[in-house]
Amino acid sequence: MPTLKELRLEARLSLTQLARLADVDRQTVDRAENGEPVRDFKASAIAQALARQLNREIKLDEIEGLNIL
């Protein structure tokens, strides 16, 4: 399973770019990448933004190390 950071890098996005696409704070993406807890709706928004960028489905339970509140 890929980590959030691996997916972000595969999508060739910076933390700021992914945060903008997901409509969340940059700090939220940073916390999520570091395994800190994030709200479920924010984690979903991040996964959906990555899925759009990578043109494939990404489920939350497929992201290693993602800690959802």
N, C-alpha and C positions, 0 to 999 in steps of 0.2 A: 504494500500500500504506500502511495506517495504521501509525503507531508505537504502541508499547506505551502511552505516555502518552495518545495520542489515544483509544485503545480504553478505557483506564481512565476518562478523562473522559466519554466517551460512555456508559459504564456508571454514571456518577455515583458513583464510588467514590474515597475517599481512598487514599493509599498504605497506611495502616494497615488499612483495610477490605479492600482487595484482598489484602494479606498474610495477614490472618486467613482469608479465604475459600480462599486457596491453601495455607494451613498452612505458610507460609514467613516468614522475618523481614522486617520492614519494609525493612531495609537491602538485602535481596536484590532487592526490587521496585525500590527506588531505583537500585541499581546497574544492573539490567536496563534501566530507562528511560534511563539515561545511557550506554548502549552498552558498559558494562563486562561482561566475561565472567561468565556464570552457568552452573551445572551444568545438564545437559540435563533431569534429572528435576524440577528446580525451575522451569525455563522451561516445561516441560509443565504443571506444576501451576498456574502463573500463567495460562497460555493456557486451560486447562480451566475455571478459576474465572471468567475473563472470558466464556468461551463460555456457561457456565451463566447468568451474569448478563444477557448480551445475547441469550440464547436463539437462538444460531446457532453453527455450527461455526467454529472459528478454528484454523488450522494454524500451527505455528511458523514455517514459511517464508513465511507471509503477513504477518508482523509485521516492519515495516521497522526496521533497526538493532538487532535482537536478536542478541546475540553469545553463542553457545552453546558451552560447553566440551565 
